[in-house]
């Protein structure tokens, strides 16, 4: 990919660690005595979910889904497709969806509706980033780590055309 890109640091690795620690404490308190099912949204949330899961003191199970809405670009298609579903049943379970970023809201609205129809015991959403700049569908993020107003963000699992995921921090990407 021969594209001229400019990266600007938005959130450093230490700040991410601190916020994930705080979030884990909230999840531990809210799910005390229960065994939540963490549903990691691939591919972007894998780092966030792994770091969160390692910090939990409550016993938890983990499963994965994959939703496609962006493809290789930087603009949502406006519709979501479930490419990979969870492998375990969620009826009656305490389900915590773990997402990298809630942006337009289309993907999470789709997944929340899909899971709600399966009658979980509870259904909540944790997001590394709650970004409201392009929000088109209202989605309640129960556990946001960061609220970021704008920018196309990469790093710590977030990507642009499968690049930049491995950065320990989060950056705003300007293409041009």
N, C-alpha and C positions, 0 to 999 in steps of 0.2 A: 504494500500500500504506500504509494508515494503522495501523501497528502501533507501539506504544511500545517502542523498543529502547534498550538501554544497551550501550555499547562500552567495553571495558577493554583497554588495551594489554598485549600478551603478549610480542611480539618486534618490536623496532624494525628499521627499514630497514638501518641500519649493521650490525647483528648478522646480518641475512639475507645481506648482501653478503659479510661475513667468512666465514660458513659455506659459502656457495656457492663462494667461492674455494678453501676447504679441500677441499670435495668434488671440485671440478674437478681439483685436484692429485692426488687419489687415483685418479680415473677416468683421468687422463693416464698415471699410472704403471701401472695395471692393464691398460690397453689399448694400451700402447706398441707400435708396429709393426703395429697392427691397425686396422681401420676399423669401429667399432661402429655399429650402427643404434640411434639413440635413438628410442624410441616414446613420444611425448608423449600422455598421457591427457587428452583435452579434456573440459571446458573449463578446469577448475581448474588444471592444471599448465602452462598456456601461458607464464606469466611465468617460472616457475622453469626450465622447459626452455630458453627463449630465453636467460636469463642464464647457465645452465650451458653451453649450446652455445657462446656467445660467449667463454667462458673456456677452452675446450678447446684444447690444442695438437695433439692427435691429430686426424686427419681423421675426420669422422663424417658419417653420413647421418641424416636425420630423417624420420620418418613419424608418422602420427597415428591414434589410435583414440578412440572415444567409447563410454563405458559408462553406462548409466542404472541407478541404484539408489535415488536419493533423490527424484527429481521436484522438486516445489516446496517440500517440507517440510524438516524438520531431523532426521528419523529415517529410517534406511535401511529399505528395503522387505524386506531379507533375501535378495533375489535380484538377480542382475545380468543385464543384457541388452547384448550388443554391438550398438550402434547404427551405428557406423562402424568398419570393419576397416582394417588396413594395406593399402596399395596395392602393396607389393612383397613378394616371397617372403622368408621368414625361415629356411628350411631351410639349415642349415650356417652361418648368420650369428651374430655376436656381438651379442645383443640386450640393450639396457639400457632397461627400462621406466622412464619418468620420470613420477612421480605426485605430486599435491599432498599428499594426506594418506591414510594407511592407518589406518582407524578400526575398523570391525567386522571387516574382513578379507574380507568376502564378495566385493567387486568384484575385489580383487587376486588372491584365490585363484582366482576364475573365470578371470581373464585369464592368470595364470601357467599354469594347467592347459591352457587353450586354446592358448597358444603352445608349451608343452612338447610337445603332441601334434604340432606341426609340425616337430619335430626341429631346433631351432636349435643352432648350435655351442656357444653358452653363453647363459644367460638369467639376468639379474640385475635387481634392483629398486632404484631410487633414489627416495626420498620426501623431500619437504620436511619433512613432519611424520610421525613415527611416534607415533600416539596410541593408548594401550593401554586407556583407560578402558572402552570398550565392545567390546573385541576379543572376537569370538565364534569366529573361525576363525584358527588360527595361521598367520601369514605371516612369512617371513623378509625383513626389509628389509636388503639388502646395504649400501646407502649412505643412512643416515638423516642429515638435516641437524640436525633437532631432535627430541627426545622430549618430548612434552607429555602430562601426566597426564590433564587433563580440560578440559571446556568446549567450547562450539560455536564454532568458529573461522572467522573471515572475514578477507579482505584478501589482497593479493599473489596474486590468482587465485582464492582460495577465496570462496565466495559463500553467501548466503542468498537464495533465490528470485531469483537473478541480480543481486543487489545486493552492494555492498561489494568487488567484485573489484579495483577500481583503486587501492585503498589500498596505499601502499608498505610498510606494516607489517602485522603480524598482530594481530588483536584477538579477544577473547572476546566473544561476542554473547549478551546476556541479553534474552529476549523476554518482554514482560509488561506 
